[in-house]
Amino acid sequence: SAGAVTSINVPFGMKEEVAAVFSLSGAPFVFTMENLPVNCPPTLFVLSQNDYRIVSDLLLPFLEHLRKSGKDYSLVWVIIFRQKRGSLFGTRTS
């Protein structure tokens, strides 16, 4: 999403100081990874199996670069399970 992209670009690309970053389906679009700020904020990235492929294609190399640089981040991978019958959490009885 545009908000998620912005939440990544502001601290990592524009190097604005923030306390932390939460990015829901965002990717780094407008900066080079090699020019990261020295003090990166702790960051939580959320990625879903249903995101556009471009998101993971851009985000995963960025995460690898963060890892190699010793930066603090976490990744949540959301997998959506669907059943043919019933609700997401089981079969309805009423």
C-alpha positions in Angstrom: 0.0 0.0 0.0 1.1 3.6 -0.4 1.1 4.1 3.3 3.3 1.1 3.9 5.7 2.3 1.2 5.8 5.7 2.8 6.5 4.2 6.2 9.6 2.5 4.7 10.8 5.4 2.5 10.6 8.1 5.3 13.1 6.5 7.7 15.2 4.5 5.3 15.2 6.7 2.2 14.7 10.2 3.5 16.5 9.4 6.7 14.0 11.1 9.0 14.2 10.0 12.6 11.3 7.9 13.8 10.8 5.7 16.9 9.7 2.6 15.0 8.2 1.4 11.7 5.2 -0.8 11.0 4.9 -1.7 7.3 1.8 -3.6 6.1 2.6 -4.9 2.6 5.1 -2.2 1.8 8.4 -2.3 -0.2 11.3 0.0 -0.7 10.7 1.8 -4.0 12.6 5.1 -4.1 16.0 4.6 -2.5 19.1 2.5 -2.8 19.7 -0.1 0.0 23.4 0.7 0.1 22.7 4.2 1.5 20.9 3.2 4.7 21.0 5.6 7.7 23.3 4.6 10.5 20.6 4.5 13.1 17.7 2.5 11.6 14.5 2.3 13.6 13.2 -1.1 14.8 10.9 -2.2 12.1 8.0 -4.7 11.7 7.3 -5.8 8.2 4.1 -7.7 7.4 3.9 -9.6 4.1 1.0 -11.7 2.8 0.8 -14.6 0.4 -1.8 -12.5 -1.5 0.4 -9.4 -1.9 1.4 -8.4 -5.4 4.6 -10.2 -6.4 6.5 -6.9 -6.8 6.2 -6.4 -3.0 8.1 -9.5 -2.1 10.5 -9.1 -5.0 11.6 -5.7 -3.6 11.2 -6.4 0.1 13.0 -9.7 0.5 16.4 -8.4 -0.9 15.9 -5.3 1.4 15.4 -7.5 4.4 18.5 -9.5 3.5 20.5 -6.3 3.3 19.1 -5.2 6.7 20.1 -8.6 8.2 23.7 -8.3 6.8 23.9 -4.8 8.1 22.9 -5.9 11.6 19.7 -3.8 11.6 16.8 -4.6 14.0 13.7 -5.8 12.1 11.0 -8.5 12.2 9.0 -10.1 9.4 5.5 -11.5 9.8 4.4 -13.8 6.9 0.6 -14.1 6.7 -0.8 -17.2 5.2 -4.5 -17.4 4.5 -6.2 -20.7 5.0 -9.6 -21.3 3.4 -12.0 -24.1 3.9 -14.6 -25.3 1.4 -17.3 -25.4 4.1 -17.9 -23.6 7.3 -16.1 -20.5 8.6 -12.4 -19.8 8.9 -12.4 -21.3 12.4 -14.5 -24.4 11.9 -17.9 -25.6 10.9 -20.9 -23.6 12.0 -23.5 -25.5 13.9 -26.3 -22.9 13.9 
